[in-house]
């Protein structure tokens, strides 16, 4: 898909003619009509990045992003007034959600929420229209039951991956995260895991390890917590596993808790609502070893992916 000019309206991805859309504010994407207004609205003031630029990014990166989020309940982080304003998290779908957006219910303690599934490009476009820049998902997927299935309880899920969020405290930086990532990689390799590093697009690094679905979420949490405690014991001057925000100066908080079935992590390839349009970007281990390692913005991610 060709890159769009900054601020231009994104192209239709439907095989039919774009003229089949009823008005200029409607896109036809994979057969779905998606309302898309104010494409020239600046969302990232520091770089002048617009809604059209964001949609173009998500359309182009979709072949890499969608396999990582398909059938996972998505929590959206929205910036209604651009990244210069205050964001908020949005879980439950409202009555204004297009009927074609796939969804599944989750039973929480005292209520049921209906969550969107980001299974197609049209849903990415709807997210962009509704100022949902960031896509946060858990480490598990829904099973094969259809959209009308009974609400699922997170207590029953079997995660298909384990995640660690390496978060630098005051005085620590990305290189310190890289050091901890390498240490953790060794620990995971001892357990026959081959983790994938992701620079978070914010301050730190995420590390993902595939699972076979044989463990409960509680078992994964305990395994991740134990690995974090082991590294803290080995390198107490560099690593903390304490979830309380205390004594983090110069250290990396090795957050194991995002493996809880009720918690989410920003997806690889999601944009971040920072001053600049940064991305949670999968990286190679050679890059993690590079002393010049930096976070990546969306243009660099597209360039590296050849898109």
Protein Blocks (a to p, Z undefined) as FASTA:
>chain_A
ZZddehiacddfbfbdfklpmbfkbcceehiacddehklbcfblmnopafklmmmmmmmm
mmmmmmmmgopacdddddfkojkbccdddfbdcfklcfklccdddddfkbccdddddfbf
klmmmmmmnopabacddfbdcdfbdfkbccddfklpccfbdcddddddehiafklmmmmm
mmmmmmmmmnopacddddehimmccdddddehlacfklmmmmmmmmmmmmmmmmmmlpcc
bfbfghkghiacddfklmpmkbccddehiacddfbdcddddddfklmmpmkbccddfklm
mmmnoZZ
